[in-house]
Amino acid sequence: MPFVLTLFVIAVAGPALAAAGTRHPPSEPLFFTELMLLMLVGRLLGEAMLRIKQPAVIGS
């Protein structure tokens, strides 16, 4: 699962990194996709931590 998630993040972030040299502003759909991905991963990791009897937020 972490490997698949890593590949998905690379696939989503790839176009943003490739466009770093151009002068076009970042697209809003890409921003919202990344935002939703961060929220989903945070939620999933929080649930995983609770299942192994750890705080959902570590390091705060």
mmCIF file of the N, C-alpha and C atoms, coordinates in Angstrom:
data_MODEL
# 
_entry.id   MODEL 
# 
loop_
_atom_site.group_PDB 
_atom_site.id 
_atom_site.type_symbol 
_atom_site.label_atom_id 
_atom_site.label_alt_id 
_atom_site.label_comp_id 
_atom_site.label_asym_id 
_atom_site.label_entity_id 
_atom_site.label_seq_id 
_atom_site.pdbx_PDB_ins_code 
_atom_site.Cartn_x 
_atom_site.Cartn_y 
_atom_site.Cartn_z 
_atom_site.occupancy 
_atom_site.B_iso_or_equiv 
_atom_site.pdbx_formal_charge 
_atom_site.auth_seq_id 
_atom_site.auth_comp_id 
_atom_site.auth_asym_id 
_atom_site.auth_atom_id 
_atom_site.pdbx_PDB_model_num 
ATOM 1   N N  . MET A 1 1  ? 0.810  -1.206 0.000   1.00 0.00 ? 1  MET A N  1 
ATOM 2   C CA . MET A 1 1  ? 0.000  0.000  0.000   1.00 0.00 ? 1  MET A CA 1 
ATOM 3   C C  . MET A 1 1  ? 0.852  1.269  0.000   1.00 0.00 ? 1  MET A C  1 
ATOM 4   N N  . PRO A 1 2  ? 1.884  1.390  0.863   1.00 0.00 ? 2  PRO A N  1 
ATOM 5   C CA . PRO A 1 2  ? 2.689  2.615  0.811   1.00 0.00 ? 2  PRO A CA 1 
ATOM 6   C C  . PRO A 1 2  ? 3.354  2.819  -0.552  1.00 0.00 ? 2  PRO A C  1 
ATOM 7   N N  . PHE A 1 3  ? 3.754  1.730  -1.203  1.00 0.00 ? 3  PHE A N  1 
ATOM 8   C CA . PHE A 1 3  ? 4.385  1.838  -2.518  1.00 0.00 ? 3  PHE A CA 1 
ATOM 9   C C  . PHE A 1 3  ? 3.403  2.403  -3.539  1.00 0.00 ? 3  PHE A C  1 
ATOM 10  N N  . VAL A 1 4  ? 2.171  1.928  -3.498  1.00 0.00 ? 4  VAL A N  1 
ATOM 11  C CA . VAL A 1 4  ? 1.150  2.412  -4.421  1.00 0.00 ? 4  VAL A CA 1 
ATOM 12  C C  . VAL A 1 4  ? 0.854  3.882  -4.143  1.00 0.00 ? 4  VAL A C  1 
ATOM 13  N N  . LEU A 1 5  ? 0.780  4.240  -2.876  1.00 0.00 ? 5  LEU A N  1 
ATOM 14  C CA . LEU A 1 5  ? 0.523  5.628  -2.505  1.00 0.00 ? 5  LEU A CA 1 
ATOM 15  C C  . LEU A 1 5  ? 1.667  6.524  -2.973  1.00 0.00 ? 5  LEU A C  1 
ATOM 16  N N  . THR A 1 6  ? 2.887  6.055  -2.837  1.00 0.00 ? 6  THR A N  1 
ATOM 17  C CA . THR A 1 6  ? 4.045  6.824  -3.292  1.00 0.00 ? 6  THR A CA 1 
ATOM 18  C C  . THR A 1 6  ? 3.982  7.042  -4.798  1.00 0.00 ? 6  THR A C  1 
ATOM 19  N N  . LEU A 1 7  ? 3.633  6.002  -5.537  1.00 0.00 ? 7  LEU A N  1 
ATOM 20  C CA . LEU A 1 7  ? 3.515  6.148  -6.987  1.00 0.00 ? 7  LEU A CA 1 
ATOM 21  C C  . LEU A 1 7  ? 2.417  7.132  -7.359  1.00 0.00 ? 7  LEU A C  1 
ATOM 22  N N  . PHE A 1 8  ? 1.313  7.098  -6.628  1.00 0.00 ? 8  PHE A N  1 
ATOM 23  C CA . PHE A 1 8  ? 0.217  8.029  -6.905  1.00 0.00 ? 8  PHE A CA 1 
ATOM 24  C C  . PHE A 1 8  ? 0.648  9.471  -6.642  1.00 0.00 ? 8  PHE A C  1 
ATOM 25  N N  . VAL A 1 9  ? 1.366  9.698  -5.545  1.00 0.00 ? 9  VAL A N  1 
ATOM 26  C CA . VAL A 1 9  ? 1.826  11.053 -5.224  1.00 0.00 ? 9  VAL A CA 1 
ATOM 27  C C  . VAL A 1 9  ? 2.801  11.540 -6.291  1.00 0.00 ? 9  VAL A C  1 
ATOM 28  N N  . ILE A 1 10 ? 3.690  10.674 -6.738  1.00 0.00 ? 10 ILE A N  1 
ATOM 29  C CA . ILE A 1 10 ? 4.630  11.060 -7.792  1.00 0.00 ? 10 ILE A CA 1 
ATOM 30  C C  . ILE A 1 10 ? 3.882  11.390 -9.082  1.00 0.00 ? 10 ILE A C  1 
ATOM 31  N N  . ALA A 1 11 ? 2.857  10.600 -9.393  1.00 0.00 ? 11 ALA A N  1 
ATOM 32  C CA . ALA A 1 11 ? 2.079  10.842 -10.611 1.00 0.00 ? 11 ALA A CA 1 
ATOM 33  C C  . ALA A 1 11 ? 1.335  12.165 -10.532 1.00 0.00 ? 11 ALA A C  1 
ATOM 34  N N  . VAL A 1 12 ? 0.852  12.520 -9.348  1.00 0.00 ? 12 VAL A N  1 
ATOM 35  C CA . VAL A 1 12 ? 0.119  13.778 -9.195  1.00 0.00 ? 12 VAL A CA 1 
ATOM 36  C C  . VAL A 1 12 ? 1.087  14.960 -9.159  1.00 0.00 ? 12 VAL A C  1 
ATOM 37  N N  . ALA A 1 13 ? 2.223  14.793 -8.472  1.00 0.00 ? 13 ALA A N  1 
ATOM 38  C CA . ALA A 1 13 ? 3.168  15.897 -8.331  1.00 0.00 ? 13 ALA A CA 1 
ATOM 39  C C  . ALA A 1 13 ? 4.056  16.062 -9.560  1.00 0.00 ? 13 ALA A C  1 
ATOM 40  N N  . GLY A 1 14 ? 4.157  15.044 -10.397 1.00 0.00 ? 14 GLY A N  1 
ATOM 41  C CA . GLY A 1 14 ? 5.026  15.104 -11.567 1.00 0.00 ? 14 GLY A CA 1 
ATOM 42  C C  . GLY A 1 14 ? 4.759  16.284 -12.475 1.00 0.00 ? 14 GLY A C  1 
ATOM 43  N N  . PRO A 1 15 ? 3.514  16.505 -12.889 1.00 0.00 ? 15 PRO A N  1 
ATOM 44  C CA . PRO A 1 15 ? 3.246  17.655 -13.760 1.00 0.00 ? 15 PRO A CA 1 
ATOM 45  C C  . PRO A 1 15 ? 3.588  18.995 -13.099 1.00 0.00 ? 15 PRO A C  1 
ATOM 46  N N  . ALA A 1 16 ? 3.379  19.096 -11.807 1.00 0.00 ? 16 ALA A N  1 
ATOM 47  C CA . ALA A 1 16 ? 3.699  20.350 -11.119 1.00 0.00 ? 16 ALA A CA 1 
ATOM 48  C C  . ALA A 1 16 ? 5.203  20.580 -11.109 1.00 0.00 ? 16 ALA A C  1 
ATOM 49  N N  . LEU A 1 17 ? 5.964  19.525 -10.875 1.00 0.00 ? 17 LEU A N  1 
ATOM 50  C CA . LEU A 1 17 ? 7.417  19.664 -10.873 1.00 0.00 ? 17 LEU A CA 1 
ATOM 51  C C  . LEU A 1 17 ? 7.946  19.919 -12.279 1.00 0.00 ? 17 LEU A C  1 
ATOM 52  N N  . ALA A 1 18 ? 7.337  19.302 -13.275 1.00 0.00 ? 18 ALA A N  1 
ATOM 53  C CA . ALA A 1 18 ? 7.772  19.497 -14.654 1.00 0.00 ? 18 ALA A CA 1 
ATOM 54  C C  . ALA A 1 18 ? 7.479  20.918 -15.119 1.00 0.00 ? 18 ALA A C  1 
ATOM 55  N N  . ALA A 1 19 ? 6.432  21.516 -14.609 1.00 0.00 ? 19 ALA A N  1 
ATOM 56  C CA . ALA A 1 19 ? 6.045  22.865 -15.011 1.00 0.00 ? 19 ALA A CA 1 
ATOM 57  C C  . ALA A 1 19 ? 6.790  23.938 -14.230 1.00 0.00 ? 19 ALA A C  1 
ATOM 58  N N  . ALA A 1 20 ? 7.699  23.548 -13.367 1.00 0.00 ? 20 ALA A N  1 
ATOM 59  C CA . ALA A 1 20 ? 8.399  24.518 -12.531 1.00 0.00 ? 20 ALA A CA 1 
ATOM 60  C C  . ALA A 1 20 ? 9.218  25.500 -13.356 1.00 0.00 ? 20 ALA A C  1 
ATOM 61  N N  . GLY A 1 21 ? 9.703  25.087 -14.518 1.00 0.00 ? 21 GLY A N  1 
ATOM 62  C CA . GLY A 1 21 ? 10.515 25.974 -15.338 1.00 0.00 ? 21 GLY A CA 1 
ATOM 63  C C  . GLY A 1 21 ? 9.714  26.888 -16.243 1.00 0.00 ? 21 GLY A C  1 
ATOM 64  N N  . THR A 1 22 ? 8.417  26.676 -16.356 1.00 0.00 ? 22 THR A N  1 
ATOM 65  C CA . THR A 1 22 ? 7.595  27.513 -17.224 1.00 0.00 ? 22 THR A CA 1 
ATOM 66  C C  . THR A 1 22 ? 7.065  28.717 -16.454 1.00 0.00 ? 22 THR A C  1 
ATOM 67  N N  . ARG A 1 23 ? 6.507  29.651 -17.174 1.00 0.00 ? 23 ARG A N  1 
ATOM 68  C CA . ARG A 1 23 ? 5.992  30.861 -16.540 1.00 0.00 ? 23 ARG A CA 1 
ATOM 69  C C  . ARG A 1 23 ? 4.479  30.825 -16.333 1.00 0.00 ? 23 ARG A C  1 
ATOM 70  N N  . HIS A 1 24 ? 3.863  29.663 -16.531 1.00 0.00 ? 24 HIS A N  1 
ATOM 71  C CA . HIS A 1 24 ? 2.430  29.544 -16.322 1.00 0.00 ? 24 HIS A CA 1 
ATOM 72  C C  . HIS A 1 24 ? 2.132  29.393 -14.835 1.00 0.00 ? 24 HIS A C  1 
ATOM 73  N N  . PRO A 1 25 ? 1.075  30.042 -14.357 1.00 0.00 ? 25 PRO A N  1 
ATOM 74  C CA . PRO A 1 25 ? 0.722  29.875 -12.943 1.00 0.00 ? 25 PRO A CA 1 
ATOM 75  C C  . PRO A 1 25 ? 0.198  28.452 -12.694 1.00 0.00 ? 25 PRO A C  1 
ATOM 76  N N  . PRO A 1 26 ? 0.319  27.949 -11.471 1.00 0.00 ? 26 PRO A N  1 
ATOM 77  C CA . PRO A 1 26 ? -0.199 26.610 -11.166 1.00 0.00 ? 26 PRO A CA 1 
ATOM 78  C C  . PRO A 1 26 ? -1.710 26.564 -11.384 1.00 0.00 ? 26 PRO A C  1 
ATOM 79  N N  . SER A 1 27 ? -2.183 25.426 -11.782 1.00 0.00 ? 27 SER A N  1 
ATOM 80  C CA . SER A 1 27 ? -3.611 25.307 -12.058 1.00 0.00 ? 27 SER A CA 1 
ATOM 81  C C  . SER A 1 27 ? -4.377 25.023 -10.775 1.00 0.00 ? 27 SER A C  1 
ATOM 82  N N  . GLU A 1 28 ? -5.574 25.538 -10.705 1.00 0.00 ? 28 GLU A N  1 
ATOM 83  C CA . GLU A 1 28 ? -6.412 25.334 -9.529  1.00 0.00 ? 28 GLU A CA 1 
ATOM 84  C C  . GLU A 1 28 ? -6.825 23.874 -9.359  1.00 0.00 ? 28 GLU A C  1 
ATOM 85  N N  . PRO A 1 29 ? -7.174 23.150 -10.430 1.00 0.00 ? 29 PRO A N  1 
ATOM 86  C CA . PRO A 1 29 ? -7.545 21.744 -10.227 1.00 0.00 ? 29 PRO A CA 1 
ATOM 87  C C  . PRO A 1 29 ? -6.408 20.912 -9.617  1.00 0.00 ? 29 PRO A C  1 
ATOM 88  N N  . LEU A 1 30 ? -5.178 21.183 -10.015 1.00 0.00 ? 30 LEU A N  1 
ATOM 89  C CA . LEU A 1 30 ? -4.044 20.466 -9.445  1.00 0.00 ? 30 LEU A CA 1 
ATOM 90  C C  . LEU A 1 30 ? -3.892 20.808 -7.970  1.00 0.00 ? 30 LEU A C  1 
ATOM 91  N N  . PHE A 1 31 ? -4.062 22.069 -7.629  1.00 0.00 ? 31 PHE A N  1 
ATOM 92  C CA . PHE A 1 31 ? -3.972 22.491 -6.230  1.00 0.00 ? 31 PHE A CA 1 
ATOM 93  C C  . PHE A 1 31 ? -5.013 21.785 -5.379  1.00 0.00 ? 31 PHE A C  1 
ATOM 94  N N  . PHE A 1 32 ? -6.255 21.759 -5.846  1.00 0.00 ? 32 PHE A N  1 
ATOM 95  C CA . PHE A 1 32 ? -7.310 21.130 -5.059  1.00 0.00 ? 32 PHE A CA 1 
ATOM 96  C C  . PHE A 1 32 ? -7.144 19.610 -5.001  1.00 0.00 ? 32 PHE A C  1 
ATOM 97  N N  . THR A 1 33 ? -6.605 19.008 -6.055  1.00 0.00 ? 33 THR A N  1 
ATOM 98  C CA . THR A 1 33 ? -6.320 17.576 -6.030  1.00 0.00 ? 33 THR A CA 1 
ATOM 99  C C  . THR A 1 33 ? -5.255 17.270 -4.979  1.00 0.00 ? 33 THR A C  1 
ATOM 100 N N  . GLU A 1 34 ? -4.205 18.069 -4.944  1.00 0.00 ? 34 GLU A N  1 
ATOM 101 C CA . GLU A 1 34 ? -3.157 17.873 -3.953  1.00 0.00 ? 34 GLU A CA 1 
ATOM 102 C C  . GLU A 1 34 ? -3.677 18.111 -2.546  1.00 0.00 ? 34 GLU A C  1 
ATOM 103 N N  . LEU A 1 35 ? -4.524 19.110 -2.375  1.00 0.00 ? 35 LEU A N  1 
ATOM 104 C CA . LEU A 1 35 ? -5.112 19.397 -1.069  1.00 0.00 ? 35 LEU A CA 1 
ATOM 105 C C  . LEU A 1 35 ? -5.968 18.235 -0.582  1.00 0.00 ? 35 LEU A C  1 
ATOM 106 N N  . MET A 1 36 ? -6.795 17.699 -1.466  1.00 0.00 ? 36 MET A N  1 
ATOM 107 C CA . MET A 1 36 ? -7.631 16.553 -1.096  1.00 0.00 ? 36 MET A CA 1 
ATOM 108 C C  . MET A 1 36 ? -6.773 15.330 -0.789  1.00 0.00 ? 36 MET A C  1 
ATOM 109 N N  . LEU A 1 37 ? -5.694 15.140 -1.543  1.00 0.00 ? 37 LEU A N  1 
ATOM 110 C CA . LEU A 1 37 ? -4.792 14.018 -1.298  1.00 0.00 ? 37 LEU A CA 1 
ATOM 111 C C  . LEU A 1 37 ? -4.132 14.135 0.075   1.00 0.00 ? 37 LEU A C  1 
ATOM 112 N N  . LEU A 1 38 ? -3.688 15.330 0.425   1.00 0.00 ? 38 LEU A N  1 
ATOM 113 C CA . LEU A 1 38 ? -3.096 15.540 1.744   1.00 0.00 ? 38 LEU A CA 1 
ATOM 114 C C  . LEU A 1 38 ? -4.093 15.265 2.860   1.00 0.00 ? 38 LEU A C  1 
ATOM 115 N N  . MET A 1 39 ? -5.325 15.717 2.676   1.00 0.00 ? 39 MET A N  1 
ATOM 116 C CA . MET A 1 39 ? -6.346 15.486 3.703   1.00 0.00 ? 39 MET A CA 1 
ATOM 117 C C  . MET A 1 39 ? -6.671 14.001 3.819   1.00 0.00 ? 39 MET A C  1 
ATOM 118 N N  . LEU A 1 40 ? -6.750 13.299 2.697   1.00 0.00 ? 40 LEU A N  1 
ATOM 119 C CA . LEU A 1 40 ? -7.044 11.871 2.708   1.00 0.00 ? 40 LEU A CA 1 
ATOM 120 C C  . LEU A 1 40 ? -5.924 11.082 3.372   1.00 0.00 ? 40 LEU A C  1 
ATOM 121 N N  . VAL A 1 41 ? -4.687 11.374 3.008   1.00 0.00 ? 41 VAL A N  1 
ATOM 122 C CA . VAL A 1 41 ? -3.553 10.662 3.602   1.00 0.00 ? 41 VAL A CA 1 
ATOM 123 C C  . VAL A 1 41 ? -3.469 10.957 5.097   1.00 0.00 ? 41 VAL A C  1 
ATOM 124 N N  . GLY A 1 42 ? -3.696 12.198 5.482   1.00 0.00 ? 42 GLY A N  1 
ATOM 125 C CA . GLY A 1 42 ? -3.686 12.538 6.899   1.00 0.00 ? 42 GLY A CA 1 
ATOM 126 C C  . GLY A 1 42 ? -4.757 11.787 7.671   1.00 0.00 ? 42 GLY A C  1 
ATOM 127 N N  . ARG A 1 43 ? -5.923 11.697 7.099   1.00 0.00 ? 43 ARG A N  1 
ATOM 128 C CA . ARG A 1 43 ? -7.025 10.967 7.744   1.00 0.00 ? 43 ARG A CA 1 
ATOM 129 C C  . ARG A 1 43 ? -6.701 9.481  7.862   1.00 0.00 ? 43 ARG A C  1 
ATOM 130 N N  . LEU A 1 44 ? -6.190 8.895  6.780   1.00 0.00 ? 44 LEU A N  1 
ATOM 131 C CA . LEU A 1 44 ? -5.859 7.471  6.798   1.00 0.00 ? 44 LEU A CA 1 
ATOM 132 C C  . LEU A 1 44 ? -4.745 7.166  7.792   1.00 0.00 ? 44 LEU A C  1 
ATOM 133 N N  . LEU A 1 45 ? -3.729 8.009  7.834   1.00 0.00 ? 45 LEU A N  1 
ATOM 134 C CA . LEU A 1 45 ? -2.646 7.787  8.791   1.00 0.00 ? 45 LEU A CA 1 
ATOM 135 C C  . LEU A 1 45 ? -3.123 7.997  10.229  1.00 0.00 ? 45 LEU A C  1 
ATOM 136 N N  . GLY A 1 46 ? -4.012 8.954  10.436  1.00 0.00 ? 46 GLY A N  1 
ATOM 137 C CA . GLY A 1 46 ? -4.584 9.150  11.774  1.00 0.00 ? 46 GLY A CA 1 
ATOM 138 C C  . GLY A 1 46 ? -5.367 7.935  12.233  1.00 0.00 ? 46 GLY A C  1 
ATOM 139 N N  . GLU A 1 47 ? -6.170 7.366  11.338  1.00 0.00 ? 47 GLU A N  1 
ATOM 140 C CA . GLU A 1 47 ? -6.922 6.151  11.668  1.00 0.00 ? 47 GLU A CA 1 
ATOM 141 C C  . GLU A 1 47 ? -5.987 4.983  11.940  1.00 0.00 ? 47 GLU A C  1 
ATOM 142 N N  . ALA A 1 48 ? -4.926 4.870  11.152  1.00 0.00 ? 48 ALA A N  1 
ATOM 143 C CA . ALA A 1 48 ? -3.961 3.790  11.359  1.00 0.00 ? 48 ALA A CA 1 
ATOM 144 C C  . ALA A 1 48 ? -3.283 3.923  12.716  1.00 0.00 ? 48 ALA A C  1 
ATOM 145 N N  . MET A 1 49 ? -2.953 5.143  13.116  1.00 0.00 ? 49 MET A N  1 
ATOM 146 C CA . MET A 1 49 ? -2.327 5.353  14.418  1.00 0.00 ? 49 MET A CA 1 
ATOM 147 C C  . MET A 1 49 ? -3.279 4.994  15.560  1.00 0.00 ? 49 MET A C  1 
ATOM 148 N N  . LEU A 1 50 ? -4.548 5.341  15.408  1.00 0.00 ? 50 LEU A N  1 
ATOM 149 C CA . LEU A 1 50 ? -5.519 5.002  16.455  1.00 0.00 ? 50 LEU A CA 1 
ATOM 150 C C  . LEU A 1 50 ? -5.684 3.489  16.587  1.00 0.00 ? 50 LEU A C  1 
ATOM 151 N N  . ARG A 1 51 ? -5.607 2.778  15.478  1.00 0.00 ? 51 ARG A N  1 
ATOM 152 C CA . ARG A 1 51 ? -5.743 1.315  15.516  1.00 0.00 ? 51 ARG A CA 1 
ATOM 153 C C  . ARG A 1 51 ? -4.587 0.643  16.237  1.00 0.00 ? 51 ARG A C  1 
ATOM 154 N N  . ILE A 1 52 ? -3.415 1.258  16.211  1.00 0.00 ? 52 ILE A N  1 
ATOM 155 C CA . ILE A 1 52 ? -2.293 0.659  16.918  1.00 0.00 ? 52 ILE A CA 1 
ATOM 156 C C  . ILE A 1 52 ? -2.055 1.362  18.267  1.00 0.00 ? 52 ILE A C  1 
ATOM 157 N N  . LYS A 1 53 ? -3.123 1.994  18.755  1.00 0.00 ? 53 LYS A N  1 
ATOM 158 C CA . LYS A 1 53 ? -3.148 2.606  20.094  1.00 0.00 ? 53 LYS A CA 1 
ATOM 159 C C  . LYS A 1 53 ? -2.131 3.739  20.264  1.00 0.00 ? 53 LYS A C  1 
ATOM 160 N N  . GLN A 1 54 ? -1.989 4.550  19.219  1.00 0.00 ? 54 GLN A N  1 
ATOM 161 C CA . GLN A 1 54 ? -1.127 5.724  19.265  1.00 0.00 ? 54 GLN A CA 1 
ATOM 162 C C  . GLN A 1 54 ? -1.996 6.959  19.036  1.00 0.00 ? 54 GLN A C  1 
ATOM 163 N N  . PRO A 1 55 ? -1.528 8.129  19.479  1.00 0.00 ? 55 PRO A N  1 
ATOM 164 C CA . PRO A 1 55 ? -2.287 9.340  19.193  1.00 0.00 ? 55 PRO A CA 1 
ATOM 165 C C  . PRO A 1 55 ? -2.406 9.567  17.688  1.00 0.00 ? 55 PRO A C  1 
ATOM 166 N N  . ALA A 1 56 ? -3.515 10.100 17.266  1.00 0.00 ? 56 ALA A N  1 
ATOM 167 C CA . ALA A 1 56 ? -3.727 10.347 15.839  1.00 0.00 ? 56 ALA A CA 1 
ATOM 168 C C  . ALA A 1 56 ? -2.748 11.399 15.317  1.00 0.00 ? 56 ALA A C  1 
ATOM 169 N N  . VAL A 1 57 ? -2.337 12.349 16.165  1.00 0.00 ? 57 VAL A N  1 
ATOM 170 C CA . VAL A 1 57 ? -1.377 13.370 15.788  1.00 0.00 ? 57 VAL A CA 1 
ATOM 171 C C  . VAL A 1 57 ? -0.152 13.191 16.665  1.00 0.00 ? 57 VAL A C  1 
ATOM 172 N N  . ILE A 1 58 ? 0.966  12.907 16.038  1.00 0.00 ? 58 ILE A N  1 
ATOM 173 C CA . ILE A 1 58 ? 2.216  12.709 16.780  1.00 0.00 ? 58 ILE A CA 1 
ATOM 174 C C  . ILE A 1 58 ? 3.155  13.849 16.428  1.00 0.00 ? 58 ILE A C  1 
ATOM 175 N N  . GLY A 1 59 ? 3.776  14.426 17.431  1.00 0.00 ? 59 GLY A N  1 
ATOM 176 C CA . GLY A 1 59 ? 4.753  15.485 17.205  1.00 0.00 ? 59 GLY A CA 1 
ATOM 177 C C  . GLY A 1 59 ? 4.178  16.886 17.293  1.00 0.00 ? 59 GLY A C  1 
ATOM 178 N N  . SER A 1 60 ? 2.984  17.046 17.791  1.00 0.00 ? 60 SER A N  1 
ATOM 179 C CA . SER A 1 60 ? 2.410  18.388 17.913  1.00 0.00 ? 60 SER A CA 1 
ATOM 180 C C  . SER A 1 60 ? 2.782  19.006 19.236  1.00 0.00 ? 60 SER A C  1 
# 
